[in-house]
């Protein structure tokens, strides 16, 4: 017998009346997703000048980038669990408050410490995206949930694609602090829209928050991601890097044992170990890896001097504008992904999206003769990412209890972050070692870019294989959910 999920009685009468139209809810949450994703590419245009701007070394300045990644990885699963327990809208609003606070800190100060703190607060807001996906499942009519989740999931890529030209234009024409004032303003607008138009979900999981699990996961993730992001700077064979990797393995094992003993764990490992959830999360790592290959290599290729024989000498703004259509491709394909998932199943959509990503990178290997050719290859990759990303929430939420959707989506988003972090490390190593001499400068070679494209292709092929392994037994999934509830 199916057991109804716990529904909190704390939903206020005001919340009960706050029922906007489906289109308005989707638009609001979609805007939140895009703005939160913008934070990932916000400072890319000022990376070369950050050491001067903050009066510090290049190695120290890189923590302004790393802090956002680490904070997002740690906060995403925690935000999801808090949303399931105390209300998704409430935690979503809190995430946007953190984004605004972090942006103001970065805008007001010009030294390393405050910038790292501010960027960490901005990164913590990434948990808003899986929360938005879960709110859509709770609030929208069944026939609109698929397309809405596809749009929300695609914002992970859209924000990054649109953020690069926007932030480059601001950095080129105004003081660099204006980047953060703009982010703060967008955060305030999003918070106001959420407060007015997003209802609080009645679906709750009353339980004590697993502080031990949150601390343990944070320690384990930091021990894993710091060496991944800092390996190139510290040396991959250095004692610090190897020690952190070893410590992360031990920390994850201890954390996993601890979680299995909890009545209300931060991450339900038994649910996460279900084949459908497990293989979807593994595929998410591979797709995230492939996505970041485009974000990292295509701009460098377009901005390389023409005298290299392969570059086009574009400015940061023009390179960003050339890649901006990738964001629109992801949005346009979101309804297609939802239709395909409804007709053939999200497993097929994920596999097809991964295949399109592989085709896009193979095109990039041969289409390097003009900017428009690279734009075509990038849009093919983006189309594949849009299809794949949009299918993941449907796979995850079809296999977990409704009371754990935010936590499950948060974990899935974390897996994507692990993929992008690993991709950044691998691609950077390849481009740093396969180089050519260009006057006094050392630049990545054509073969180096070819190699990164082929590595990304291999990651997409891995995602295809993992997608095909995902079991899709609806009756079994329903029984599992009923038994768990």
KARAZI-V802672 format. One record per residue. RES is the residue in three letters. PSI is psi in radians with two decimals (* if undefined). BURIAL is I if it has 9 or more other C-alpha atoms within 8 Angstrom, else O. Layout:
res->RES psi->PSI burial->BURIAL
res->RES psi->PSI burial->BURIAL
This chain:
res->UNK psi->2.32 burial->O
res->UNK psi->2.31 burial->O
res->UNK psi->2.27 burial->O
res->UNK psi->2.49 burial->O
res->UNK psi->2.72 burial->I
res->UNK psi->2.32 burial->I
res->UNK psi->2.08 burial->O
res->UNK psi->2.49 burial->I
res->UNK psi->0.11 burial->O
res->UNK psi->0.03 burial->O
res->UNK psi->2.15 burial->I
res->UNK psi->2.86 burial->O
res->UNK psi->-0.60 burial->O
res->UNK psi->-0.73 burial->O
res->UNK psi->-0.71 burial->I
res->UNK psi->-0.57 burial->I
res->UNK psi->-0.38 burial->O
res->UNK psi->1.46 burial->I
res->UNK psi->1.51 burial->I
res->UNK psi->2.95 burial->I
res->UNK psi->2.73 burial->O
res->UNK psi->-0.74 burial->O
res->UNK psi->-0.72 burial->O
res->UNK psi->-0.69 burial->I
res->UNK psi->-0.78 burial->I
res->UNK psi->-0.75 burial->I
res->UNK psi->-0.72 burial->O
res->UNK psi->-0.89 burial->I
res->UNK psi->-0.60 burial->I
res->UNK psi->-0.71 burial->I
res->UNK psi->-0.71 burial->I
res->UNK psi->-0.78 burial->I
res->UNK psi->-0.76 burial->I
res->UNK psi->-0.79 burial->I
res->UNK psi->-0.74 burial->I
res->UNK psi->-0.72 burial->I
res->UNK psi->-0.51 burial->I
res->UNK psi->-0.52 burial->I
res->UNK psi->-0.43 burial->I
res->UNK psi->-0.57 burial->I
res->UNK psi->0.13 burial->I
res->UNK psi->-0.72 burial->I
res->UNK psi->0.06 burial->I
res->UNK psi->-0.73 burial->I
res->UNK psi->-0.40 burial->I
res->UNK psi->0.14 burial->I
res->UNK psi->-0.81 burial->O
res->UNK psi->-0.50 burial->O
res->UNK psi->-0.01 burial->O
res->UNK psi->-0.76 burial->I
res->UNK psi->-0.69 burial->I
res->UNK psi->-0.77 burial->O
res->UNK psi->-0.61 burial->O
res->UNK psi->0.03 burial->I
res->UNK psi->0.96 burial->O
res->UNK psi->-3.12 burial->I
res->UNK psi->2.86 burial->O
res->UNK psi->-0.67 burial->O
res->UNK psi->-0.74 burial->O
res->UNK psi->-0.69 burial->I
res->UNK psi->-0.50 burial->I
res->UNK psi->-0.34 burial->I
res->UNK psi->-0.35 burial->I
res->UNK psi->-0.58 burial->I
res->UNK psi->-0.84 burial->I
res->UNK psi->-0.65 burial->I
res->UNK psi->-0.69 burial->I
res->UNK psi->-0.77 burial->I
res->UNK psi->-0.84 burial->I
res->UNK psi->-0.75 burial->I
res->UNK psi->-0.71 burial->I
res->UNK psi->-0.74 burial->I
res->UNK psi->-0.72 burial->I
res->UNK psi->-0.74 burial->I
res->UNK psi->-0.49 burial->I
res->UNK psi->-0.93 burial->I
res->UNK psi->-0.55 burial->I
res->UNK psi->-0.75 burial->I
res->UNK psi->-0.71 burial->I
res->UNK psi->-0.79 burial->I
res->UNK psi->-0.74 burial->I
res->UNK psi->-0.65 burial->I
res->UNK psi->-0.73 burial->I
res->UNK psi->-0.60 burial->I
res->UNK psi->-0.78 burial->I
res->UNK psi->-0.02 burial->I
res->UNK psi->2.13 burial->I
res->UNK psi->-0.71 burial->I
res->UNK psi->-0.73 burial->I
res->UNK psi->-0.79 burial->I
res->UNK psi->-0.63 burial->I
res->UNK psi->-0.79 burial->I
res->UNK psi->-0.72 burial->I
res->UNK psi->-0.67 burial->O
res->UNK psi->-0.72 burial->I
res->UNK psi->-0.58 burial->I
res->UNK psi->-0.72 burial->I
res->UNK psi->-0.72 burial->I
res->UNK psi->-0.79 burial->I
res->UNK psi->-0.78 burial->I
res->UNK psi->-0.79 burial->I
res->UNK psi->-0.68 burial->I
res->UNK psi->-0.72 burial->I
res->UNK psi->-0.74 burial->I
res->UNK psi->-0.82 burial->I
res->UNK psi->-0.58 burial->I
res->UNK psi->-0.52 burial->I
res->UNK psi->-0.63 burial->O
res->UNK psi->2.86 burial->O
res->UNK psi->0.52 burial->I
res->UNK psi->2.87 burial->I
res->UNK psi->-0.85 burial->I
res->UNK psi->-0.98 burial->O
res->UNK psi->-0.60 burial->I
res->UNK psi->-0.69 burial->I
res->UNK psi->-0.74 burial->I
res->UNK psi->-0.83 burial->I
res->UNK psi->-0.75 burial->I
res->UNK psi->-0.55 burial->I
res->UNK psi->-0.74 burial->I
res->UNK psi->-0.67 burial->I
res->UNK psi->-0.76 burial->I
res->UNK psi->-0.59 burial->I
res->UNK psi->-0.35 burial->I
res->UNK psi->-0.16 burial->I
res->UNK psi->-0.45 burial->I
res->UNK psi->-0.18 burial->I
res->UNK psi->-0.51 burial->I
res->UNK psi->-0.92 burial->I
res->UNK psi->-0.53 burial->I
res->UNK psi->-0.72 burial->I
res->UNK psi->-0.71 burial->I
res->UNK psi->-0.74 burial->I
res->UNK psi->-0.65 burial->I
res->UNK psi->-0.71 burial->I
res->UNK psi->-0.73 burial->I
res->UNK psi->-0.66 burial->I
res->UNK psi->-0.59 burial->O
res->UNK psi->-0.45 burial->O
res->UNK psi->2.69 burial->I
res->UNK psi->2.62 burial->O
res->UNK psi->-0.70 burial->O
res->UNK psi->-0.26 burial->O
res->UNK psi->-0.13 burial->O
res->UNK psi->-0.77 burial->I
res->UNK psi->-0.90 burial->I
res->UNK psi->-0.62 burial->I
res->UNK psi->-0.80 burial->I
res->UNK psi->-0.62 burial->I
res->UNK psi->-0.74 burial->I
res->UNK psi->-0.80 burial->I
res->UNK psi->-0.72 burial->I
res->UNK psi->-0.63 burial->I
res->UNK psi->-0.38 burial->I
res->UNK psi->-0.37 burial->I
res->UNK psi->-0.68 burial->I
res->UNK psi->-0.60 burial->I
res->UNK psi->-0.78 burial->I
res->UNK psi->-0.73 burial->I
res->UNK psi->-0.70 burial->I
res->UNK psi->-0.74 burial->I
res->UNK psi->-0.44 burial->I
res->UNK psi->-0.57 burial->I
res->UNK psi->-0.94 burial->I
res->UNK psi->-0.61 burial->I
res->UNK psi->-0.87 burial->I
res->UNK psi->-0.60 burial->I
res->UNK psi->-0.72 burial->I
res->UNK psi->-0.73 burial->I
res->UNK psi->-0.81 burial->I
res->UNK psi->-0.55 burial->I
res->UNK psi->-0.44 burial->O
res->UNK psi->-0.02 burial->O
res->UNK psi->3.00 burial->O
res->UNK psi->2.52 burial->O
res->UNK psi->-0.43 burial->I
res->UNK psi->-0.40 burial->I
res->UNK psi->-0.43 burial->I
res->UNK psi->-0.77 burial->I
res->UNK psi->-0.57 burial->I
res->UNK psi->-0.66 burial->I
res->UNK psi->-0.76 burial->O
res->UNK psi->-0.71 burial->I
res->UNK psi->-0.76 burial->I
res->UNK psi->-0.76 burial->I
res->UNK psi->-0.66 burial->I
res->UNK psi->-0.70 burial->I
res->UNK psi->-0.75 burial->I
res->UNK psi->-0.80 burial->O
res->UNK psi->-0.75 burial->I
res->UNK psi->-0.71 burial->I
res->UNK psi->-0.74 burial->O
res->UNK psi->-0.73 burial->I
res->UNK psi->-0.76 burial->I
res->UNK psi->-0.65 burial->O
res->UNK psi->-0.71 burial->O
res->UNK psi->-0.26 burial->I
res->UNK psi->2.13 burial->I
res->UNK psi->2.74 burial->I
res->UNK psi->2.28 burial->I
res->UNK psi->2.40 burial->I
res->UNK psi->-0.15 burial->I
res->UNK psi->2.02 burial->I
res->UNK psi->2.82 burial->I
res->UNK psi->1.49 burial->I
res->UNK psi->2.11 burial->O
res->UNK psi->2.90 burial->O
res->UNK psi->2.44 burial->O
res->UNK psi->2.40 burial->I
res->UNK psi->1.42 burial->I
res->UNK psi->-0.70 burial->O
res->UNK psi->-0.73 burial->O
res->UNK psi->-0.67 burial->I
res->UNK psi->-0.77 burial->I
res->UNK psi->-0.77 burial->O
res->UNK psi->-0.75 burial->I
res->UNK psi->-0.68 burial->I
res->UNK psi->-0.79 burial->I
res->UNK psi->-0.78 burial->I
res->UNK psi->-0.74 burial->I
res->UNK psi->-0.75 burial->I
res->UNK psi->-0.71 burial->I
res->UNK psi->-0.47 burial->I
res->UNK psi->-0.80 burial->I
res->UNK psi->-0.53 burial->I
res->UNK psi->-0.85 burial->I
res->UNK psi->-0.54 burial->I
res->UNK psi->-0.76 burial->I
res->UNK psi->-0.39 burial->I
res->UNK psi->0.04 burial->I
res->UNK psi->-0.72 burial->I
res->UNK psi->-0.59 burial->I
res->UNK psi->-0.72 burial->O
res->UNK psi->-0.29 burial->I
res->UNK psi->2.11 burial->O
res->UNK psi->-0.43 burial->O
res->UNK psi->0.16 burial->O
res->UNK psi->2.67 burial->O
res->UNK psi->-0.63 burial->O
res->UNK psi->-0.81 burial->O
res->UNK psi->-0.86 burial->I
res->UNK psi->-0.67 burial->I
res->UNK psi->-0.72 burial->O
res->UNK psi->-0.70 burial->I
res->UNK psi->-0.79 burial->I
res->UNK psi->-0.74 burial->O
res->UNK psi->-0.65 burial->I
res->UNK psi->-0.66 burial->I
res->UNK psi->-0.83 burial->I
res->UNK psi->-0.74 burial->O
res->UNK psi->-0.72 burial->I
res->UNK psi->-0.67 burial->I
res->UNK psi->-0.78 burial->O
res->UNK psi->-0.77 burial->O
res->UNK psi->-0.76 burial->I
res->UNK psi->-0.74 burial->I
res->UNK psi->-0.73 burial->O
res->UNK psi->-0.77 burial->I
res->UNK psi->-0.65 burial->I
res->UNK psi->-0.34 burial->I
res->UNK psi->-0.15 burial->O
res->UNK psi->2.49 burial->O
res->UNK psi->-0.58 burial->O
res->UNK psi->1.34 burial->I
res->UNK psi->2.74 burial->I
res->UNK psi->-0.80 burial->I
res->UNK psi->2.06 burial->I
res->UNK psi->1.72 burial->I
res->UNK psi->-0.45 burial->I
res->UNK psi->-0.70 burial->O
res->UNK psi->-0.74 burial->O
res->UNK psi->-0.43 burial->I
res->UNK psi->-0.14 burial->O
res->UNK psi->2.37 burial->I
res->UNK psi->-0.71 burial->O
res->UNK psi->-0.74 burial->I
res->UNK psi->-0.78 burial->I
res->UNK psi->-0.88 burial->I
res->UNK psi->-0.52 burial->I
res->UNK psi->-0.75 burial->I
res->UNK psi->-0.68 burial->I
res->UNK psi->-0.71 burial->I
res->UNK psi->-0.58 burial->I
res->UNK psi->-0.67 burial->I
res->UNK psi->-0.80 burial->I
res->UNK psi->-0.73 burial->I
res->UNK psi->-0.71 burial->I
res->UNK psi->-0.68 burial->I
res->UNK psi->-0.84 burial->I
res->UNK psi->-0.68 burial->I
res->UNK psi->-0.83 burial->I
res->UNK psi->-0.40 burial->I
res->UNK psi->-0.70 burial->I
res->UNK psi->-0.79 burial->I
res->UNK psi->-0.58 burial->I
res->UNK psi->-0.73 burial->I
res->UNK psi->-0.68 burial->I
res->UNK psi->-0.79 burial->I
res->UNK psi->-0.72 burial->I
res->UNK psi->-0.71 burial->O
res->UNK psi->-0.75 burial->I
res->UNK psi->-0.54 burial->I
res->UNK psi->-0.15 burial->I
res->UNK psi->2.53 burial->I
res->UNK psi->2.53 burial->I
res->UNK psi->-0.52 burial->I
res->UNK psi->-0.23 burial->O
res->UNK psi->-0.35 burial->O
res->UNK psi->-0.20 burial->O
res->UNK psi->-0.34 burial->I
res->UNK psi->3.03 burial->I
res->UNK psi->0.00 burial->I
res->UNK psi->0.50 burial->I
res->UNK psi->2.65 burial->I
res->UNK psi->2.94 burial->O
res->UNK psi->-0.71 burial->I
res->UNK psi->-0.83 burial->I
res->UNK psi->-0.65 burial->I
res->UNK psi->-0.71 burial->I
res->UNK psi->-0.70 burial->I
res->UNK psi->-0.63 burial->I
res->UNK psi->-0.54 burial->I
res->UNK psi->-0.15 burial->I
res->UNK psi->-0.61 burial->I
res->UNK psi->-0.37 burial->I
res->UNK psi->-0.60 burial->I
res->UNK psi->-0.72 burial->I
res->UNK psi->-0.60 burial->I
res->UNK psi->-0.75 burial->I
res->UNK psi->-0.77 burial->I
res->UNK psi->-0.77 burial->I
res->UNK psi->-0.55 burial->O
res->UNK psi->-0.13 burial->I
res->UNK psi->-0.83 burial->I
res->UNK psi->-0.60 burial->I
res->UNK psi->-0.73 burial->I
res->UNK psi->-0.76 burial->I
res->UNK psi->-0.73 burial->I
res->UNK psi->-0.78 burial->I
res->UNK psi->-0.70 burial->I
res->UNK psi->-0.68 burial->I
res->UNK psi->-0.62 burial->I
res->UNK psi->-0.73 burial->O
res->UNK psi->-0.18 burial->I
res->UNK psi->2.53 burial->I
res->UNK psi->-0.43 burial->I
res->UNK psi->-0.78 burial->I
res->UNK psi->-0.71 burial->I
res->UNK psi->-0.74 burial->I
res->UNK psi->-0.76 burial->I
res->UNK psi->-0.74 burial->I
res->UNK psi->-0.77 burial->I
res->UNK psi->-0.73 burial->I
res->UNK psi->-0.67 burial->I
res->UNK psi->-0.70 burial->I
res->UNK psi->-0.67 burial->I
res->UNK psi->-0.81 burial->I
res->UNK psi->-0.74 burial->I
res->UNK psi->-0.72 burial->I
res->UNK psi->-0.74 burial->I
res->UNK psi->-0.63 burial->I
res->UNK psi->-0.64 burial->I
res->UNK psi->-0.68 burial->I
res->UNK psi->-0.53 burial->I
res->UNK psi->-0.65 burial->I
res->UNK psi->-0.36 burial->O
res->UNK psi->1.26 burial->I
res->UNK psi->0.37 burial->I
res->UNK psi->-0.24 burial->O
res->UNK psi->2.86 burial->O
res->UNK psi->-0.73 burial->I
res->UNK psi->-0.56 burial->O
res->UNK psi->-0.74 burial->I
res->UNK psi->-0.63 burial->I
res->UNK psi->-0.71 burial->I
res->UNK psi->-0.82 burial->O
res->UNK psi->-0.74 burial->I
res->UNK psi->-0.68 burial->I
res->UNK psi->-0.57 burial->I
res->UNK psi->-0.80 burial->I
res->UNK psi->-0.80 burial->I
res->UNK psi->-0.66 burial->I
res->UNK psi->-0.73 burial->I
res->UNK psi->-0.73 burial->I
res->UNK psi->-0.73 burial->I
res->UNK psi->-0.76 burial->I
res->UNK psi->-0.82 burial->I
res->UNK psi->-0.82 burial->I
res->UNK psi->-0.67 burial->I
res->UNK psi->-0.44 burial->I
res->UNK psi->-0.44 burial->I
res->UNK psi->-0.82 burial->I
res->UNK psi->-0.64 burial->I
res->UNK psi->-0.69 burial->I
res->UNK psi->-0.78 burial->I
res->UNK psi->-0.87 burial->I
res->UNK psi->-0.25 burial->I
res->UNK psi->-0.07 burial->O
res->UNK psi->0.04 burial->I
res->UNK psi->2.72 burial->I
res->UNK psi->2.60 burial->I
res->UNK psi->-0.43 burial->O
res->UNK psi->-0.07 burial->I
res->UNK psi->0.34 burial->I
res->UNK psi->-0.73 burial->I
res->UNK psi->-0.75 burial->I
res->UNK psi->-0.72 burial->I
res->UNK psi->-0.72 burial->I
res->UNK psi->-0.61 burial->I
res->UNK psi->-0.73 burial->I
res->UNK psi->-0.69 burial->I
res->UNK psi->-0.73 burial->I
res->UNK psi->-0.64 burial->I
res->UNK psi->-0.72 burial->I
res->UNK psi->-0.67 burial->I
res->UNK psi->-0.70 burial->I
res->UNK psi->-0.68 burial->I
res->UNK psi->-0.70 burial->I
res->UNK psi->-0.80 burial->I
res->UNK psi->-0.65 burial->I
res->UNK psi->-0.78 burial->I
res->UNK psi->-0.70 burial->I
res->UNK psi->-0.77 burial->I
res->UNK psi->-0.73 burial->I
res->UNK psi->-0.83 burial->I
res->UNK psi->-0.84 burial->O
res->UNK psi->-0.69 burial->I
res->UNK psi->-0.70 burial->I
res->UNK psi->-0.78 burial->I
res->UNK psi->-0.85 burial->I
res->UNK psi->-0.46 burial->I
res->UNK psi->-0.43 burial->I
res->UNK psi->-0.38 burial->O
res->UNK psi->1.58 burial->I
res->UNK psi->3.00 burial->I
res->UNK psi->2.68 burial->O
res->UNK psi->2.21 burial->O
res->UNK psi->1.59 burial->O
res->UNK psi->-2.25 burial->O
res->UNK psi->-0.05 burial->O
res->UNK psi->2.67 burial->O
res->UNK psi->2.11 burial->I
res->UNK psi->2.73 burial->I
res->UNK psi->2.53 burial->I
res->UNK psi->2.93 burial->I
res->UNK psi->-0.74 burial->O
res->UNK psi->-0.56 burial->O
res->UNK psi->-0.78 burial->I
res->UNK psi->-0.73 burial->I
res->UNK psi->-0.73 burial->I
res->UNK psi->-0.73 burial->I
res->UNK psi->-0.66 burial->I
res->UNK psi->-0.69 burial->I
res->UNK psi->-0.62 burial->I
res->UNK psi->-0.76 burial->O
res->UNK psi->-0.65 burial->I
res->UNK psi->-0.78 burial->I
res->UNK psi->-0.70 burial->I
res->UNK psi->-0.70 burial->I
res->UNK psi->-0.65 burial->I
res->UNK psi->-0.71 burial->I
res->UNK psi->-0.72 burial->I
res->UNK psi->-0.65 burial->I
res->UNK psi->-0.84 burial->I
res->UNK psi->-0.81 burial->I
res->UNK psi->-0.64 burial->I
res->UNK psi->-0.74 burial->I
res->UNK psi->-0.39 burial->I
res->UNK psi->-0.41 burial->O
res->UNK psi->2.14 burial->I
res->UNK psi->2.51 burial->O
res->UNK psi->1.11 burial->O
res->UNK psi->1.69 burial->O
res->UNK psi->-0.70 burial->O
res->UNK psi->-0.72 burial->O
res->UNK psi->-0.70 burial->O
res->UNK psi->-0.74 burial->I
res->UNK psi->-0.70 burial->I
res->UNK psi->-0.71 burial->O
res->UNK psi->-0.77 burial->I
res->UNK psi->-0.75 burial->I
res->UNK psi->-0.73 burial->I
res->UNK psi->-0.64 burial->O
res->UNK psi->-0.64 burial->O
res->UNK psi->* burial->I
